[in-house]
Amino acid sequence: MIDRDIIEAKFDIIERNLKFIQENYSGMPPEEIEASYKDSQALKFSLFEIVEPA
């Protein structure tokens, strides 16, 4: 049986992270992200959280 609360929580995580990525990294050259350890780690974590299973 699928738990609706788990699915809704996962969608919330996806939406939150996509918004974060769009607001902070849209249009930023990849070289600039790579040059900043903080930015590259934040982006990696956001992407990881989007794709990890619930």
MOPAC internal coordinates of N, CA, C and O (Angstrom, degrees):
PM7 1SCF
backbone

  N    0.0000 0     0.00 0     0.00 0    0    0    0
  C    1.4442 1     0.00 0     0.00 0    1    0    0
  C    1.5415 1   109.46 1     0.00 0    2    1    0
  O    1.2310 1   120.76 1   -40.88 1    3    2    1
  N    1.2974 1   116.16 1   139.12 1    3    2    1
  C    1.4611 1   122.15 1  -178.70 1    5    3    2
  C    1.5308 1   108.94 1   -89.67 1    6    5    3
  O    1.2310 1   121.50 1   -49.16 1    7    6    5
  N    1.3191 1   114.73 1   130.84 1    7    6    5
  C    1.4653 1   120.33 1   179.21 1    9    7    6
  C    1.5264 1   108.93 1   -89.85 1   10    9    7
  O    1.2310 1   120.87 1   -66.77 1   11   10    9
  N    1.3087 1   115.93 1   113.23 1   11   10    9
  C    1.4723 1   122.20 1  -177.36 1   13   11   10
  C    1.5319 1   111.76 1   -58.91 1   14   13   11
  O    1.2310 1   119.82 1   142.68 1   15   14   13
  N    1.3301 1   117.94 1   -37.32 1   15   14   13
  C    1.4684 1   121.38 1  -179.80 1   17   15   14
  C    1.5228 1   111.39 1   -63.72 1   18   17   15
  O    1.2310 1   120.41 1   141.35 1   19   18   17
  N    1.3208 1   116.81 1   -38.65 1   19   18   17
  C    1.4655 1   120.67 1   179.14 1   21   19   18
  C    1.5269 1   110.03 1   -66.13 1   22   21   19
  O    1.2310 1   120.49 1   136.61 1   23   22   21
  N    1.3202 1   116.66 1   -43.39 1   23   22   21
  C    1.4634 1   120.72 1   179.68 1   25   23   22
  C    1.5278 1   110.48 1   -64.00 1   26   25   23
  O    1.2310 1   120.23 1   135.32 1   27   26   25
  N    1.3267 1   117.17 1   -44.68 1   27   26   25
  C    1.4639 1   120.58 1   179.44 1   29   27   26
  C    1.5255 1   111.09 1   -63.41 1   30   29   27
  O    1.2310 1   120.20 1   141.31 1   31   30   29
  N    1.3321 1   117.22 1   -38.69 1   31   30   29
  C    1.4639 1   120.78 1   178.39 1   33   31   30
  C    1.5268 1   110.51 1   -64.88 1   34   33   31
  O    1.2310 1   120.64 1   140.50 1   35   34   33
  N    1.3342 1   116.38 1   -39.50 1   35   34   33
  C    1.4681 1   120.15 1   178.84 1   37   35   34
  C    1.5259 1   110.84 1   -65.09 1   38   37   35
  O    1.2310 1   120.43 1   137.44 1   39   38   37
  N    1.3370 1   116.79 1   -42.56 1   39   38   37
  C    1.4653 1   119.86 1   176.80 1   41   39   38
  C    1.5223 1   111.03 1   -61.81 1   42   41   39
  O    1.2310 1   119.90 1   141.68 1   43   42   41
  N    1.3183 1   117.79 1   -38.32 1   43   42   41
  C    1.4672 1   121.12 1   177.17 1   45   43   42
  C    1.5231 1   110.86 1   -61.65 1   46   45   43
  O    1.2310 1   120.53 1   136.36 1   47   46   45
  N    1.3198 1   116.60 1   -43.64 1   47   46   45
  C    1.4705 1   121.57 1   178.77 1   49   47   46
  C    1.5273 1   109.91 1   -62.01 1   50   49   47
  O    1.2310 1   120.63 1   134.15 1   51   50   49
  N    1.3161 1   116.40 1   -45.85 1   51   50   49
  C    1.4686 1   120.73 1  -179.70 1   53   51   50
  C    1.5225 1   110.50 1   -61.44 1   54   53   51
  O    1.2310 1   120.38 1   131.71 1   55   54   53
  N    1.3193 1   116.88 1   -48.29 1   55   54   53
  C    1.4716 1   120.51 1  -179.48 1   57   55   54
  C    1.5253 1   111.61 1   -62.16 1   58   57   55
  O    1.2310 1   120.29 1   136.68 1   59   58   57
  N    1.3245 1   117.05 1   -43.32 1   59   58   57
  C    1.4677 1   121.18 1  -179.61 1   61   59   58
  C    1.5279 1   110.87 1   -61.99 1   62   61   59
  O    1.2310 1   120.57 1   135.22 1   63   62   61
  N    1.3272 1   116.52 1   -44.78 1   63   62   61
  C    1.4633 1   120.08 1  -178.03 1   65   63   62
  C    1.5198 1   112.46 1   -71.71 1   66   65   63
  O    1.2310 1   120.04 1   141.89 1   67   66   65
  N    1.3229 1   117.53 1   -38.11 1   67   66   65
  C    1.4603 1   118.80 1   176.56 1   69   67   66
  C    1.5219 1   110.95 1   -64.00 1   70   69   67
  O    1.2310 1   120.28 1   140.18 1   71   70   69
  N    1.3196 1   117.07 1   -39.82 1   71   70   69
  C    1.4641 1   120.46 1   177.26 1   73   71   70
  C    1.5330 1   110.50 1   -63.44 1   74   73   71
  O    1.2310 1   120.23 1   136.49 1   75   74   73
  N    1.3271 1   117.17 1   -43.51 1   75   74   73
  C    1.4641 1   121.99 1   178.20 1   77   75   74
  C    1.5266 1   110.73 1   -59.30 1   78   77   75
  O    1.2310 1   120.84 1   132.97 1   79   78   77
  N    1.3254 1   115.99 1   -47.03 1   79   78   77
  C    1.4621 1   120.13 1  -179.36 1   81   79   78
  C    1.5234 1   110.72 1   -63.04 1   82   81   79
  O    1.2310 1   120.70 1   134.68 1   83   82   81
  N    1.3166 1   116.26 1   -45.32 1   83   82   81
  C    1.4689 1   120.18 1  -178.70 1   85   83   82
  C    1.5255 1   111.15 1   -63.16 1   86   85   83
  O    1.2310 1   120.12 1   135.82 1   87   86   85
  N    1.3190 1   117.38 1   -44.18 1   87   86   85
  C    1.4629 1   120.89 1  -177.62 1   89   87   86
  C    1.5190 1   112.93 1   -69.79 1   90   89   87
  O    1.2310 1   119.97 1   149.62 1   91   90   89
  N    1.3240 1   117.66 1   -30.38 1   91   90   89
  C    1.4588 1   120.31 1  -172.94 1   93   91   90
  C    1.5253 1   115.39 1  -105.57 1   94   93   91
  O    1.2310 1   119.96 1   156.47 1   95   94   93
  N    1.3345 1   117.67 1   -23.53 1   95   94   93
  C    1.4555 1   118.85 1  -172.39 1   97   95   94
  C    1.5219 1   114.89 1  -126.42 1   98   97   95
  O    1.2310 1   120.07 1   175.52 1   99   98   97
  N    1.3218 1   117.48 1    -4.48 1   99   98   97
  C    1.4552 1   120.29 1   178.94 1  101   99   98
  C    1.5334 1   109.43 1   -64.64 1  102  101   99
  O    1.2310 1   121.06 1   -56.08 1  103  102  101
  N    1.3000 1   115.58 1   123.92 1  103  102  101
  C    1.4563 1   120.25 1   179.08 1  105  103  102
  C    1.5223 1   114.53 1    84.84 1  106  105  103
  O    1.2310 1   119.96 1   173.86 1  107  106  105
  N    1.3299 1   117.69 1    -6.14 1  107  106  105
  C    1.4632 1   120.40 1   179.12 1  109  107  106
  C    1.5373 1   108.42 1   -79.39 1  110  109  107
  O    1.2310 1   120.18 1   -50.71 1  111  110  109
  N    1.3191 1   117.25 1   129.29 1  111  110  109
  C    1.4727 1   119.12 1   179.31 1  113  111  110
  C    1.5335 1   110.80 1   -61.58 1  114  113  111
  O    1.2310 1   120.43 1   -39.43 1  115  114  113
  N    1.3353 1   116.79 1   140.57 1  115  114  113
  C    1.4649 1   119.95 1   179.65 1  117  115  114
  C    1.5279 1   113.13 1   -55.06 1  118  117  115
  O    1.2310 1   120.60 1   146.19 1  119  118  117
  N    1.3231 1   116.46 1   -33.81 1  119  118  117
  C    1.4716 1   119.69 1  -179.86 1  121  119  118
  C    1.5289 1   111.02 1   -62.90 1  122  121  119
  O    1.2310 1   120.73 1   143.71 1  123  122  121
  N    1.3093 1   116.21 1   -36.29 1  123  122  121
  C    1.4687 1   120.57 1   179.74 1  125  123  122
  C    1.5307 1   110.81 1   -68.70 1  126  125  123
  O    1.2310 1   120.63 1   140.76 1  127  126  125
  N    1.3127 1   116.40 1   -39.24 1  127  126  125
  C    1.4695 1   120.19 1   177.54 1  129  127  126
  C    1.5249 1   109.62 1   -65.83 1  130  129  127
  O    1.2310 1   120.68 1   134.22 1  131  130  129
  N    1.3159 1   116.30 1   -45.78 1  131  130  129
  C    1.4651 1   120.94 1   179.97 1  133  131  130
  C    1.5184 1   112.18 1   -62.18 1  134  133  131
  O    1.2310 1   120.10 1   147.87 1  135  134  133
  N    1.3127 1   117.41 1   -32.13 1  135  134  133
  C    1.4640 1   121.43 1  -178.26 1  137  135  134
  C    1.5237 1   112.19 1   -73.18 1  138  137  135
  O    1.2310 1   120.66 1   160.57 1  139  138  137
  N    1.3142 1   116.34 1   -19.43 1  139  138  137
  C    1.4660 1   120.43 1  -179.03 1  141  139  138
  C    1.5261 1   109.69 1  -108.31 1  142  141  139
  O    1.2310 1   120.51 1   -68.27 1  143  142  141
  N    1.3182 1   116.62 1   111.73 1  143  142  141
  C    1.4680 1   120.76 1   179.11 1  145  143  142
  C    1.5306 1   110.52 1   -58.56 1  146  145  143
  O    1.2310 1   120.66 1   138.04 1  147  146  145
  N    1.3140 1   116.34 1   -41.96 1  147  146  145
  C    1.4701 1   121.58 1  -179.33 1  149  147  146
  C    1.5311 1   110.82 1   -60.70 1  150  149  147
  O    1.2310 1   120.34 1   132.01 1  151  150  149
  N    1.3230 1   116.95 1   -47.99 1  151  150  149
  C    1.4614 1   120.69 1  -179.43 1  153  151  150
  C    1.5245 1   111.75 1   -66.58 1  154  153  151
  O    1.2310 1   120.26 1   136.79 1  155  154  153
  N    1.3177 1   117.10 1   -43.21 1  155  154  153
  C    1.4623 1   119.03 1  -178.83 1  157  155  154
  C    1.5250 1   111.14 1   -65.16 1  158  157  155
  O    1.2310 1   119.82 1   141.71 1  159  158  157
  N    1.3209 1   117.94 1   -38.29 1  159  158  157
  C    1.4630 1   120.98 1   178.16 1  161  159  158
  C    1.5348 1   111.00 1   -68.28 1  162  161  159
  O    1.2310 1   120.08 1   138.74 1  163  162  161
  N    1.3172 1   117.45 1   -41.26 1  163  162  161
  C    1.4658 1   120.86 1   179.27 1  165  163  162
  C    1.5217 1   110.16 1   -63.40 1  166  165  163
  O    1.2310 1   120.51 1   137.65 1  167  166  165
  N    1.3070 1   116.63 1   -42.35 1  167  166  165
  C    1.4592 1   120.70 1   179.63 1  169  167  166
  C    1.5265 1   110.83 1   -66.69 1  170  169  167
  O    1.2310 1   120.32 1   135.13 1  171  170  169
  N    1.3207 1   117.00 1   -44.87 1  171  170  169
  C    1.4700 1   120.65 1   178.65 1  173  171  170
  C    1.5244 1   111.25 1   -60.01 1  174  173  171
  O    1.2310 1   120.33 1   134.61 1  175  174  173
  N    1.3213 1   116.98 1   -45.39 1  175  174  173
  C    1.4567 1   120.17 1  -178.83 1  177  175  174
  C    1.5234 1   110.74 1   -64.03 1  178  177  175
  O    1.2310 1   120.32 1   138.01 1  179  178  177
  N    1.3150 1   117.00 1   -41.99 1  179  178  177
  C    1.4619 1   120.51 1   179.43 1  181  179  178
  C    1.5206 1   110.97 1   -61.31 1  182  181  179
  O    1.2310 1   120.54 1   135.71 1  183  182  181
  N    1.3249 1   116.58 1   -44.29 1  183  182  181
  C    1.4606 1   120.48 1   178.64 1  185  183  182
  C    1.5292 1   111.10 1   -66.26 1  186  185  183
  O    1.2310 1   120.52 1   138.65 1  187  186  185
  N    1.3157 1   116.60 1   -41.35 1  187  186  185
  C    1.4613 1   120.50 1   178.11 1  189  187  186
  C    1.5261 1   110.98 1   -60.15 1  190  189  187
  O    1.2310 1   120.63 1   135.60 1  191  190  189
  N    1.3187 1   116.41 1   -44.40 1  191  190  189
  C    1.4525 1   120.44 1  -178.56 1  193  191  190
  C    1.5320 1   111.36 1   -64.95 1  194  193  191
  O    1.2310 1   120.42 1   148.95 1  195  194  193
  N    1.3316 1   116.80 1   -31.05 1  195  194  193
  C    1.4609 1   120.62 1   177.75 1  197  195  194
  C    1.5225 1   110.96 1   -67.10 1  198  197  195
  O    1.2310 1   119.68 1   138.00 1  199  198  197
  N    1.3232 1   118.21 1   -42.00 1  199  198  197
  C    1.4666 1   121.00 1  -173.20 1  201  199  198
  C    1.5255 1   114.71 1   -93.48 1  202  201  199
  O    1.2310 1   119.72 1   166.82 1  203  202  201
  N    1.3228 1   118.15 1   -13.18 1  203  202  201
  C    1.4600 1   117.85 1  -178.17 1  205  203  202
  C    1.5355 1   110.10 1   -69.35 1  206  205  203
  O    1.2310 1   121.16 1   -34.53 1  207  206  205
  N    1.3146 1   115.38 1   145.47 1  207  206  205
  C    1.4700 1   119.53 1   179.87 1  209  207  206
  C    1.5321 1   111.51 1   -64.45 1  210  209  207
  O    1.2310 1   121.76 1   -27.46 1  211  210  209
  N    1.2971 1   114.24 1   152.54 1  211  210  209
  C    1.4823 1   119.88 1   179.64 1  213  211  210
  C    1.5105 1   110.19 1   -71.02 1  214  213  211
  O    1.2310 1   120.10 1   180.00 1  215  214  213

